[in-house]
Amino acid sequence: MNRTLDKIFYFYTRQIFFWGKIKTQLFYKLFFGRIGRGTIIVGAELISNPSHIFIGKNSLIHSNARILCVSNCEENNKIIIGDDVRIQQGVYIVCGNKITIGGGVSIAPYVKILDSEHIYADTSKPIHNQKSSPGSVIIGENSLIGTGVVILKGSKIGKGCMVGANAVVKGEFPDYCVIAGVPAKIIRMIKNN
């Protein structure tokens, strides 16, 4: 019985990826700034201003991802996603200026990446009626972003970093380090063999 269920599940999963690849290359490619060969977007929940989103080749964006280029921030805002990037389900990316995700990055489920924040200068107005202050976010190539991580405006994560689950990242971190905590700090450096 379990083998039959495994075969059904495997067949169903392959169908989802097959149709996701067809939809990405024939439909999404018309609207995005760029989508590289072999990239698959599987049932993204919401994509805003796709002409500002540039994705490299052989990347994968899983279901329920929300990728937004906020039009009320910068006119030339853009999201750049490199080659061989894996973005899991429920990831939320909001760009007011520029977000760069390097090649080979793995982003676990329910990560939030935000490059802008609200300015609360006028106390007579609700905060959501005030302007945003855009910045940038850079995630270096071959990094791993754990489940539930929040990456805030002005963050720069180096190459080959590992960010622990539920960390809140703000600031700059060097290449090849393990980052964890709230607020996130360097836990240790990763040695190259």
N, C-alpha and C positions, 0 to 999 in steps of 0.2 A: 504493500500500500504506500509506504513512504517513498519508494523508488518512483512510483507512478506520479505522486505529488511533486517530487523533485523534477521530473521530466516536464510536467505541466508548467511549473514555476519557471524552469529554465526557458522553455518555449515562449512563455508570456513575456519574460524579461527581454529576450532577444527581439521580440516583435516591437516592444516599446522603444528600444534603442534603434532598431531599423527605421521605424516611422519617424522617430525624433531626428535621425540623420537626414532623411528625405526632407522633412519640414524645414530643418535648419538650412540645408544647402539650396533649396528651391524657393522658400518663402522668406525666412528671416534675413537671408543674405541680401535681399532687395532693400531692406530698411536700415541695416546696421552700417556703421562707418566702414567696418571690415569684419569678415568672418573667414578664418583660414580653413584650408582643406582638412577634412576629417573631424572638424569640430561638431559636437552634438549638443543641442539644447533640448532637454527632455522636460517638457511641460512647465516651463517657467511661469510663475503665477502672475508677475507683473514686470514689464519692462517699459521704462519711460524714456523718451527721446533717444531711440536706438541709434540714430545717426551719429551720436556722440560716443558710441561704444565700439571699441576696436578689440577684436579677439583673435589671437594667433591660431595656429593649426593644432589639430589633435587635442583640443581642450574639451572638457565635459562640464556642463552645468545641469545639475539635477533638478528635480521637481520642486515646486513651491519656493523657488528663489525669487527675490525681488531685487531688481537692479534699476536704480533710478538716477537719472541725471536731472537735477532740480533746475528748472528753467528760470527761477527767480533769483538765482545767485549769479554765476558768471556766464556770459554768453558763450565762451569757448570752453566750457567745462567738458572733460572727457574722462572716460574710464578706459584704461589700457590693460588688457589681460593677455599675458604671454602665451607661448606654446606649451602644450602638455600640462595645463592647469586643471585641477579637479576641484569643482565647487559643489559641495554636497547640498542636500535638501534644506530648505528653510533659511538659507543665507540671505542677509539683507544688506545691500550695498547702496548708500546714498551719496551722490557726488555733487558738490556745489562748485568745485574747481577742478581738481585732478586727483585721480586714484590710479596708481600703477601697481599691478600684481605681476611679479616676475615669472619667467618660465619655470615649470616644474613645481609650482606651489600647490600644496594640498590644503584645502579649507574644509574643515569638518562641519557637521550640521549646526545650524542656528547661530552662526557667527554674524556679528554686525560690524560693518566698516563704514565710518562716517567721517567725511572730511570738512564738515562745517558745523557750527553751533549757533544757537540763537543769541542775539545780543539783548540784554535786559537793561537798556539805558533809560527808558521812559516808564516810570512806575505807574503812570496813569493809563497805560495801554496793556492789554493782555500780551503775554510773551509771544504767542503765536501770530500776533499782528505786527511784530517788529522784524527788522531785517536779520538775515543770517550773516555770519562772519565765516567766509570760506577759507580753507587752507589747503593742505594736501596730505596724502597718505602714500607711502611707498612700502611695499612688501618685497624683499629681496628674493631672488630665485632660489628654488629648492627648499623653501621654508615650509614648515608644518604649523598650521593654525588650529589649535584644539577646539573641541566642542564648546559653544557658548561664549567664546571670546568676544570682547568688545574692543575695537581699535578706533581710537579717537583722532580728531584733527591734529595735524602736526606730527604724526607718528612716522618713524622711519625704522623699519625692521630690516636688519642686514641679511646677507645670503646665508642659507643653511641653518636658520634659526628654528627652534621649536618653542611654541607658545603654549603653555599649559592650559587645560580646560578652565573656563570661566574667568580668565585673567582680564583685567581692564588695562589696556595698553595706551600710554600717552608718553611721547618722547622718542628719543633716538637710541637705538640699540645696535651694537657692533655685529659683524658677521660671526656665525657659528657659536651662538650662545643659547642657553635654555632660559626662557623668560616665564615667570609665573607670579601670581598674586594680585591683590587689589590694594593699592596700585601695583602694576607689574614691575618687577625688578629682575635683574640677572641673578639666576640661581647658581649657574655654573657655566663654564666655557666648554665647548665641544672640541675634543682633540682630534686632529686629522691623523689617520693612520698612514 
